[in-house]
């Protein structure tokens, strides 16, 4: 099965630091669930991992955090089509709300997550 996703506003290249609007690339785990998300439902990605932390420390920057796989905004400020056709997150991975329900139900806690370029 293939699912369309939206990434960070600057989707090319791996996340390097907090606030760069990039989506991390690497191996992570499902680290938590948020039923009260501003973006329908949200699954927490275990970013930053050890590699991300080392890279950020070497650069003297914060790697950031709170990377989620989530649905669409509960209070959208743009037409729904914008969220479906553009990369719009701060670094998270966004999917449609119906896809988010499917992912939520079929993904157990601590599931490995591989984010590839």
DAZIHU-V372054 format. One record per residue. N is the residue number from 1. PHI is phi as a letter, one per 30 degrees, with the letter a starting at -180 (999 if undefined). PSI is psi as a letter, one per 40 degrees, with the letter a starting at -180 (none if undefined). Layout:
N_PHI_PSI + N_PHI_PSI
This chain:
1_999_i + 2_c_h + 3_b_h + 4_d_h + 5_b_i + 6_c_h + 7_c_a + 8_d_i + 9_e_d + 10_c_g + 11_d_e + 12_d_h + 13_j_i + 14_d_i + 15_d_h + 16_c_d + 17_a_i + 18_e_h + 19_i_e + 20_d_e + 21_h_f + 22_c_i + 23_c_h + 24_d_i + 25_b_h + 26_k_a + 27_c_h + 28_b_a + 29_b_i + 30_d_h + 31_c_e + 32_l_i + 33_b_i + 34_b_h + 35_d_e + 36_c_f + 37_d_i + 38_d_e + 39_b_f + 40_i_c + 41_b_i + 42_b_h + 43_c_h + 44_d_h + 45_c_h + 46_d_f + 47_d_h + 48_d_i + 49_d_a + 50_d_d + 51_d_d + 52_d_d + 53_d_d + 54_d_d + 55_d_d + 56_d_d + 57_d_d + 58_d_d + 59_c_e + 60_i_f + 61_b_i + 62_d_h + 63_d_e + 64_i_a + 65_l_a + 66_h_f + 67_d_h + 68_b_i + 69_c_h + 70_b_i + 71_d_a + 72_d_i + 73_d_i + 74_d_d + 75_b_g + 76_d_i + 77_c_e + 78_b_i + 79_d_i + 80_e_d + 81_e_d + 82_e_d + 83_d_d + 84_d_d + 85_c_e + 86_b_i + 87_d_h + 88_b_e + 89_d_i + 90_d_e + 91_k_e + 92_d_i + 93_c_h + 94_c_i + 95_b_i + 96_d_i + 97_d_d + 98_d_d + 99_d_d + 100_d_d + 101_d_d + 102_d_d + 103_d_d + 104_e_d + 105_d_d + 106_c_e + 107_c_h + 108_d_i + 109_e_i + 110_i_e + 111_d_h + 112_d_i + 113_b_h + 114_c_h + 115_c_h + 116_c_i + 117_d_none
